[in-house]
Amino acid sequence: METKSEDEVARIREMGRRTTEVVRLTQEYLTSREVRADEVLLKEDGTPLTVGDVKEKINLWLAERDAVPSEGYIFAIGRDAGVPHSQGNHDDLLRLGQTIVFDIYPQERGGGYFYDFTRTWSLGYASPEAQELYDQVQEVYNNVVENMDLNAPFKEYQRMTCEYFESKGHKSPMNTTALQDGYVHSLGHGVGINIHERPFSSLQIGDDHRLTPGVVITVEPGLYYPEKGMGFRIEDTYWVRPDGKMEILADYPYDFVLEMKRWKK
C-alpha cells in the first residue's frame, strides 16, 4: 500500500487533474462576482454570497467529474481559515481581503484513489501582515520541495519546516504541545486509497517512514491565527518516481491575492 505502481499513480494523477479543474472553476466563479459597498460578494440575484453557496457549486463540479468528497473538504474564510480542521461555516459571507483556505481531497467515485490539494486566497487585496505570513508559508514550501532527497526520512522535512517557522517567531510542534496557533500540524502524509496513509512526517514517527521510490506524499506547510481572523496553507501531492525524482502530480498557480474582475480598489 505504501508504494504505488505506475498504473496507480496514473489514477491519482487523473484525480489531480479533476481536482484542479474544480479549483479553477471555483476561482473563476469567485473573481467574477459583483461586490457590495461593504466588500461582500454577491450572487447572481444580488444577495450575499455565503460559504454554503460556494460549496453547493463545488459539490456539483465534483459530481460532474465523478469525484466524491467522501471525507469532506475545507472551504473556510476568516477566523475559520485559522482553524486547520474547520471545514468552514456555511453562513459565513464571502468578503474581500480575508484569507480563504480551500483544501480539497476528493476520491474516485465508487471508492479508490484520492488526491489532496490546498490553495489559500485573498480576494481583491490582502493586508500587509497576511501577505507576509503567506510569503513565509510559500518560502518554506519551496525550500522543502527543492531539498527533498530520495530515501530521506520524511520527518526531517517536518523538522526543517519547524525550524524555519520558529526562526520567524511562530510556535511549532518542535517545542510546543497543544498548539492553538502558529504551525500546528505535520508537513505531510502519504496518499492513496486512504486520504492519510504511510509515510507520515510527524517528529515522533520512526525513520522507516522514508521518501522511497513509489511513495505518493503531500507537502502542506501552513500558519494559523484564528484570533487574527486568518490562516494559510499550500499543499500539493508528489510522487517519488522510480528514478528518484520528485514529481508534482497536478500543477496550479500559487497566486494569493486574486484580482476581482468587477471591482476596483
C-alpha positions in Angstrom: 0.0 0.0 0.0 2.8 2.5 0.8 4.3 2.3 -2.6 2.3 2.8 -5.8 2.6 1.2 -9.3 2.7 3.5 -12.3 -0.9 2.5 -13.0 -1.9 3.6 -9.5 -0.1 6.9 -9.9 -1.9 7.5 -13.2 -5.2 7.2 -11.4 -4.0 9.6 -8.6 -2.7 12.0 -11.3 -6.1 11.9 -13.1 -7.8 12.8 -9.8 -5.4 15.7 -9.5 -6.5 16.9 -12.9 -10.1 16.7 -11.9 -9.4 18.4 -8.6 -7.6 21.3 -10.0 -10.4 21.8 -12.6 -12.8 22.2 -9.8 -10.4 24.7 -8.0 -10.1 26.7 -11.3 -13.9 26.8 -11.6 -14.2 28.0 -8.0 -11.6 30.7 -8.5 -13.2 31.9 -11.7 -16.6 32.0 -10.0 -15.4 34.0 -7.0 -13.4 36.5 -9.1 -16.4 37.2 -11.4 -18.8 38.3 -8.6 -20.0 41.8 -8.1 -19.0 43.3 -4.8 -21.2 45.3 -2.5 -20.0 48.6 -0.9 -19.1 46.8 2.3 -16.9 44.4 0.3 -19.3 41.4 0.4 -19.5 39.3 -2.7 -22.9 39.0 -4.4 -24.7 36.1 -6.1 -26.3 36.4 -9.4 -29.6 37.5 -7.8 -27.9 40.3 -5.8 -28.0 38.6 -2.4 -24.8 38.0 -0.4 -22.7 35.0 -1.3 -22.0 32.5 1.5 -19.6 29.7 2.1 -22.6 27.3 1.8 -23.4 28.8 -1.7 -19.9 28.2 -2.9 -19.9 24.6 -1.5 -23.1 23.8 -3.5 -21.2 24.7 -6.7 -18.1 22.8 -5.6 -20.2 19.7 -4.9 -21.8 20.0 -8.4 -18.5 20.4 -10.2 -17.1 17.4 -8.3 -20.1 15.2 -9.2 -19.8 16.2 -12.9 -16.3 14.8 -12.8 -17.1 11.5 -11.0 -15.2 12.8 -7.9 -16.7 12.3 -4.5 -15.9 14.4 -1.3 -16.1 11.2 0.8 -14.0 12.7 3.6 -15.5 16.2 3.1 -13.3 19.2 2.2 -12.3 22.6 3.6 -13.6 25.9 2.3 -13.2 28.4 5.1 -12.8 32.1 5.4 -11.5 34.5 8.1 -11.4 33.0 11.6 -12.3 29.5 10.4 -9.4 29.7 7.9 -7.2 29.9 11.0 -8.6 26.6 12.4 -6.8 23.9 10.5 -9.6 21.3 10.5 -12.6 23.6 10.3 -14.5 22.8 7.1 -16.0 26.3 7.0 -19.2 27.9 8.4 -21.9 27.6 5.7 -23.3 31.0 6.8 -20.1 33.0 6.6 -20.2 35.7 3.9 -17.5 35.9 1.2 -15.7 39.2 1.6 -12.7 40.9 0.1 -9.4 41.0 1.9 -10.0 37.9 4.1 -8.0 34.7 3.8 -9.7 31.7 2.3 -8.3 28.2 2.8 -9.5 25.7 0.1 -8.3 22.2 1.0 -10.0 19.7 -1.4 -9.3 15.9 -1.3 -11.8 14.0 -3.4 -11.9 10.3 -4.1 -12.7 8.4 -7.3 -16.4 7.5 -7.4 -17.1 4.1 -6.1 -14.1 4.1 -3.8 -10.5 4.2 -5.0 -7.8 6.8 -5.1 -7.7 10.2 -3.5 -6.0 13.5 -4.4 -5.0 16.2 -1.9 -4.6 19.8 -2.7 -4.8 23.2 -1.0 -4.6 26.9 -2.0 -5.0 30.0 0.1 -6.6 33.1 -1.5 -7.4 36.6 -0.5 -9.9 38.3 -2.9 -9.1 41.8 -4.2 -6.3 42.6 -1.7 -4.6 41.4 1.4 -3.3 43.1 4.5 0.5 43.5 4.8 0.5 41.0 7.7 -1.5 38.5 5.7 0.9 38.8 2.7 3.9 38.4 4.9 2.6 35.2 6.5 1.6 33.8 3.2 5.1 34.6 1.8 6.6 32.7 4.7 4.4 29.6 4.0 5.4 29.7 0.4 9.1 30.1 1.2 9.2 27.1 3.4 7.2 25.1 0.9 9.7 25.9 -1.8 12.6 25.1 0.5 11.2 21.7 1.3 10.4 20.8 -2.3 13.8 21.9 -3.5 15.6 19.8 -0.9 13.7 16.5 -0.8 16.1 13.6 -1.2 15.5 10.1 -2.2 15.2 7.7 0.8 15.4 10.5 3.3 13.2 10.2 6.5 10.1 12.2 5.9 10.2 13.7 9.4 13.5 15.5 8.5 11.4 17.9 6.4 9.0 18.4 9.3 12.0 19.4 11.3 13.1 21.8 8.6 9.7 23.4 8.5 9.5 23.8 12.3 13.0 25.3 12.4 12.1 27.8 9.7 8.8 28.9 11.2 10.3 29.2 14.7 13.1 31.4 13.2 10.2 33.7 12.1 8.7 33.9 15.6 6.0 31.2 15.2 5.3 28.3 17.5 5.7 24.8 16.2 5.4 21.1 17.3 9.1 21.1 17.8 8.9 23.0 21.1 5.2 23.4 22.0 2.4 20.9 22.7 -1.4 21.5 22.3 -0.8 24.3 19.8 -3.6 26.8 19.1 -1.8 29.0 16.7 1.3 29.1 14.5 2.4 26.0 12.7 0.2 23.4 14.4 0.4 20.2 12.3 2.8 17.9 10.4 4.2 18.6 7.0 2.5 15.8 5.0 1.5 12.2 4.7 1.0 9.5 2.1 -2.0 9.5 -0.2 -3.6 6.5 -2.0 -6.8 4.5 -1.3 -6.8 6.3 2.0 -6.5 10.1 2.3 -3.9 9.6 5.1 -1.5 6.7 4.9 2.2 5.9 5.2 4.6 7.5 5.1 3.9 10.1 7.8 6.1 13.1 8.7 5.5 13.7 12.4 8.6 14.2 14.5 7.5 11.2 16.6 7.4 8.9 13.6 10.2 6.3 13.0 12.9 6.7 10.4 11.3 3.9 8.4 8.8 6.5 7.0 11.0 7.5 4.1 10.8 9.0 0.6 11.3 5.7 -1.1 10.6 5.2 -4.8 6.9 4.8 -5.4 5.5 6.7 -2.5 3.0 9.5 -3.1 3.0 12.2 -0.5 1.7 15.6 0.3 3.7 18.7 1.2 1.5 21.1 3.1 3.0 23.7 5.4 0.7 26.3 7.0 0.2 29.0 9.6 -2.9 29.6 11.6 -4.0 32.6 13.6 -7.8 32.3 14.4 -7.8 35.3 16.7 -6.4 37.4 13.9 -9.0 36.0 11.5 -6.5 34.4 9.1 -5.0 31.1 8.1 -2.7 29.9 5.3 -1.8 26.6 3.8 -0.2 25.5 0.5 -0.4 21.8 -0.5 0.5 19.7 -3.5 0.8 16.0 -4.0 4.1 14.5 -5.1 5.2 11.1 -6.5 8.7 9.8 -5.8 9.5 8.3 -9.2 11.4 5.1 -9.7 14.4 7.2 -10.9 14.3 9.1 -7.6 13.0 12.4 -8.9 10.1 14.1 -7.1 7.2 14.9 -9.5 4.2 17.1 -8.7 1.1 15.3 -9.9 -1.0 18.4 -10.7 0.2 21.9 -11.4 -1.8 25.0 -10.3 -0.8 28.6 -9.7 0.2 29.9 -6.3 -1.4 33.3 -6.5 -2.5 34.6 -3.1 -4.3 37.8 -4.0 -6.9 37.2 -6.7 -7.9 40.1 -8.9 -11.7 40.7 -8.9 -13.0 41.3 -12.4 -15.8 43.6 -11.4 -14.3 45.6 -8.5 -11.6 48.2 -8.3 -9.9 49.2 -5.0 
